[in-house]
Amino acid sequence: MNRRGGRIRGQRIGGGPSGDSTRGLSAERTQVEYFCSRGHRCGPSFAVQAPIPELWVCPHCGLPAGRDQDNPPTEEAVAPYKTHLAYVRERRSDSDAEILLNEALARLRAPRG
């Protein structure tokens, strides 16, 4: 037991010492700055040979961010949640709905036998 109450302290298994040469070489990286319409700035890094995306999701607010600080992408319009009834109303007119309702009511009211 040690002075800290018997707990073993250290790194994760296989972590090795910092700068361990057995982990392989790190890819050369480049940092790219992105700007959102709310004025946030983020700078993810990419491997040099990787394609750099034009848009990035701002980690601060979730809006799209672009590489041009003076012209950041505009906020995307978020479509409100639609209910099942709203989708049905897009596909059917009121007269079609009336016909379908009357047919369904007639089936329910018909004598069973």
Buried (B, 14 or more C-beta within 10 A) or exposed (E): EEEEEEEEEEEEEEEEEEEEEEEEEEEEEEEEEBBBBEEBEBEBEBEEEEEEEEEBBBEEEEBBBBBEEEEBBEEEEEEEEEEEEEEEEEEEEEEEEEEEEEEEEEEEEEEEE
